[in-house]
Amino acid sequence: MSQLTAPPKAGAPTGAMPNSYATGRLPRFVPLIVLAGSLVIMFAVFALFATADPSGGFNAAGAVFLAVVLYGAVIYFVARMIEGPRRAKDRLVTTLVTLAFVIALLPLVSLLSTVLLNGTARLDLTFFTNSMRNVVGEGGGALHAVTGTLFMTGAAAIISIPIGLLTSIYLVEYGRGRLAQAITFFVDVMTGIPSIVAGLFAYTLFVIIFGPGVRLGIAGAIALAVLMIPVVVRSSEEMLRLVPNELREAAFALGVPKWLVVLKVVLPTSIAGLTTGIMLSISRVIGETAPLLVAAGYTNNMNYDLFEGRMQSLPVFVYSSYVSQGTEAQAYLDRAWTGALTLILIVMALNLLARFIARAFSPKLSR
């Protein structure tokens, strides 16, 4: 019979099998040095390419991406020589996960930096206090577009949030059988419809009522509401399903009716998630261009009435400023970039407001 061999002790012969868990270990500063060196090398290479071809410019995103790739290759071979294959593979997988994060983050950082660099050219008081009425070249502002965006998005939220919340409450708390399945199916279908279809629907609806050629701010709001409702329903439904059933059963055991359980237990418990989902749906539609261009139209004038005349919006303002450049093209491009930056700032403000509301109205667990 073969006998089990004992593990090698200290001072064992050279030919003994090494223990993979007792190999060396890289100092903590080595990965940082390798990463810094990779960044320096790639930035130097891209700087040389930018010097040789000035028209291409310096590609910082590409330099960071290739630096992470170089770091992964170098740290793998260094770790394999010092730490062994097991820990080298662990470092390689960690680098691949980090690389995936960098790939996901680079477009966002590049987008924000580009908008910030180009959008500050017209970030002045005139831009937010003037409209484009009777402005041909430089000057003018986007007050009419900001006002139209806030009015139409606010009206769309007033329409879609109650409908979406009530629908999600029905699906979670009351819905059973084929009706609930049909509602879920049509909500999923509405989630994937192109935005231009919502604009055509709203335009056709108002053409039937008021006649051909009509463009109204309320039509744009309805088009946005069609896009918002399925997002509100799906996000709210998921949040309501996360509420533990024990809370509902405890309320039912005290004799509380179901509608009061939903109002006093389910909704306050999920208020943070509901607020986040609603703000995500608003952020989803506030940048839509096609439905507003079809349903609400285009104008350079101020309009505070959703039910009278055309109404401008920031996405349409950015689009029209870019595609309809006049004799002074740079002035139109500056207004377009500043309009895009303003839109991003509005979305950021809405998300900060959502976080404040969720923190202020979420249930307090401390005694």
Buried (B, 14 or more C-beta within 10 A) or exposed (E): EEEEEEEEEEEEEEEEEEEEEEBEEBEEEBBEEBBEBBBEBBBEBBEEBBEEEEEEEEBBBBBBBBBBBBBBEBBBEBBBEBBBEEBBEEBBEEBEEBBEEBEEEBEEEBEEEEBEEBBEBBBEEEBBEBBBEEBEEEBBBBBBBBBBBBBBBEBBBEBBBEBBBEBBBBBBBEBEEEEBEEBBEEBEEBEEEEBBBBBBBBBEBBEEEEEEEBBBBBBBBBBBBBBBBBBBBBBBBBBBEEBEEEEBEEBBEEEBEEEEBBEEBBBBBBBBBBBBBBBBBBBBBBBBBBBBBBBBBBBBEBBEEBEEBBBBBBBBBBBBBBEEBEEEEEBBBBBBBBBBBBBBEBBEEBBEEBBEBBEEBBEEEEE
